[in-house]
Each structure stands twice: as structure tokens, then as C-alpha cells.
Amino acid sequence: MAASTTLPAAFHSARHPDTDRASGASTPDAHRYRVTGATRPAAGHRVTWVLPDDPSAVPEGRHRIRMTLTEWRLDDQVDLAELLADELITNALLHAWGKPLLTLSLIDGTLRCEVNDLSPELPRMRLPDAGEEHGRGLQLLDQLSARWGSVLTYTGKVVWFEITGARP
């Protein structure tokens, strides 16, 4: 089921430009994480789905991303978008509750993926021990996306990433 969501402009503001989005620490390349003054997505280039609150959300999210990006003629972005969205959806299932919302939008050549959940706890990047099975998803997000971040909402949070260079 597709639905449209709009958050107040205050929720789309960037963290302070001298602060790392995941740890809150100062970072020399913090400019990488600023949200720029984006325009609205072109008609037909924003879609939101309510995913199930069980493990079937992950393959369903991948399927929806693949179908949408193929329709938008962004075949070269599918694998990366699926991989990163997989991490966000899995985190929402493991660390939050309720049905996650998955949103894709395309604005001026930037593909943005958002996952909303009902937990107000923002993600924190950490360095897991070598034997740990979990804890590397945000590192993948940090290395493979152009930008990523998280914001609190009235009902929980949104964790998002952007991939640049996406042109239909």
C-alpha cells in the first residue's frame, strides 16, 4: 500500500555542520553531512509504503525498491539502494516497534531513502568486536552513501540516506 507522508520542515534541518551525525563528535569532513536546500520531488518521484512489522519487511522493501527504481530508469542504483535500505529496515525491526515506513524520493539527481519507525532512540555508530554478528550496518551506510542521518519525528524517528548521481 502506497501512502504519502510529509514532515514539518524543522525535521529536515541538518545537524550543526561541525558535528558528526552519528556520534555527535566534531569531524573534519562534517560538511559531507549537511542537508542542502532541496526542492520538491518531481511528480511521480516520491512514494511511501507501510511495511510489515516482521522479517518479511526486508524482502518486501527490496522488491519495492527494485520495482520503483526500474520504473524510474535508475537500474544502476538498485543494488546499492537495496543493500542500504536492507540495513535501515533491519535496524527498525530489531531496535524499534510497529510497522516501518519506507519512502523513496528523487530530487535533482539525488535518490533519498527514508525508513520511519516508532522508536525515539537515534542510531549511534559504534565499532563492534570482531566476534560480534551485529553493529556494522551504520558503517556500511557511512561508507557507501553520499550522506545519511536521522531525525526525531512526532512519533519516533526517520533514518535516511542519499545516493547522488541518480538520473532517470
Secondary structure, 3 states (H helix, E strand, C coil): CEECCCCCHHHHCCCCCCECCCCCCECCCHHHHCCCCCCCCCCCCEEEEECCCCCCHHHHHHHHHHHHHHHCCCHHHHHHHHHHHHHHHHHHHHHCCCCCEEEEEEECCEEEEEEEECCCCCCCCCCCCCCCCCCCHHHHHHHHCCEEEEEECCCCEEEEEEEECCCC
